[in-house]
Amino acid sequence: QVQLVESGGGSVETGGSLRLSCAASGYTTGTSCMGWFRQVPGEEREGVATVAKNGTPLYAESVKGRFTISVDNAKNTLNLQMNSLKPEDTAMYYCAAAPGRWYGCFSKEVFDNEFKHWGQGTQVTVSS
């Protein structure tokens, strides 16, 4: 049974930083696409960043240069370093895994059809 457990969310002021972590069990990081997503109530889920099996990261335009996704295979953990946070980054953040998808992780079709395992989410709130 796959479990993904996020941690590290919280409340920060504009310009602050947070580091999210996603501990995986029943699933081995580095074997397929993994990603971070976010959702605001009433809005569609948004892909934030993904990492391919070979470690290639891809980012949403809105977070490029501010967020960094990384995988720690020794700890079986997916991370998201978020710097220069803005109020529009406020959302529930989820990590997810797409077993069987090795590359080409960042597309709506892949988000909707191949990311099969999801965590419960961690809230990030950025105040102005």
N, C-alpha and C positions, 0 to 999 in steps of 0.2 A: 504494500500500500504506500503510495507516494504522499508525502506530506511536505509542504513548503510553509515555513513559518517566518514572517517578516518581523523585524524589530528596528528601532532607531528613529521612529517618527517622533514628532513633537511640535512645539510652537517656538518660532523664532521671529526676529524682526527682519525687515527688508535688508538684504545684503549679507545675512547670516548664512551659516552652513549647517548641513545635517548629513549624516552617513547612514543609509539604510542597509540592512543586511537581511538575507534570506537564507535560512538554514534548511537544507534539503535532507530528507530521509526517504529511503526506498527509491531513490533516484540518484544517479551519479552525475555531478556537474562536469561540464566539459565534454559531454558525449553527444550533445545536440543543442539546438537553439534554446536560449533562455532570455528572458526579458523583464523589464519593468514597465508597468502600465499605471495610469492614474485615471480617476473618475471623480467628477463633481456631481452631486445629486442633481438629477434632471438632465444631465448631459451624457453624451456618448463617451464610452471608454476610449482613452487615447494611448497610443503606444509612445513611450518615452525613450526607451533605449533597448537595444537587443545586442546579444553577443552570439556569434556563430561558434560552431564546434572548434574552428581553428583560431578562435579568439578575436576575430574581426568585430569591432563594435560599430553600431549604426545608431544615430540619434535623430529625434525629432528636431526640426529646425529651431523650435522655440527654446531648446535646452542646449544646443550646440555651444561648446566653449565654456559651459557652466557645469554640466553634469558629466561624470565619468563612470561608466559601468565596468565592472571587473569580476573575475571569477577566481576564487581561491579553492583550487581543487584539493589541496591538502586538508582544508576544513569543510569541503563540500558545501561551500557558501557562495552566493551571488551577492555582490555589493553595488551600491549606487552612491557615489560621492556627489553631493549637491552643494554647489557654491553659488555665491551671488544670488541668493534666493529672492524671488519677487512675489508679491501678493497673488499673482495669477498662477503661481505654482501650488497654491493651496488645493489639496485634493486628498482622496484616499489613494494610497499607492499599493500596488499589488505586484508580486513577482509571479512568474509563470514559466513553464517549461513546455517545449514542443518536441516530444520524443519522435525520432525518426526524421526530423528536419535538421539538416546539418549546416545549411547556408541559406542565403536569401531570406533572412528571418524577418525583415522589416517591411511588411506589406499588410494591408487590411485583410487580404484573403488569407494570409498565413495566421494573422491574429485571430480571425474568426473561426478558422477551420482546423488549425494544427496545434495551437497552444491548448493542451488538454489538462494540464495540472496547474492549479491556482492556489495561492495562499489566501489567507483571510483578510489581509490588508493591514496597513498601518497609516494613521492619519498624519498628514503634514499640514501645518497651518502657518502662514507667513503674514505677519501684520505689517501695516504701513506706518 
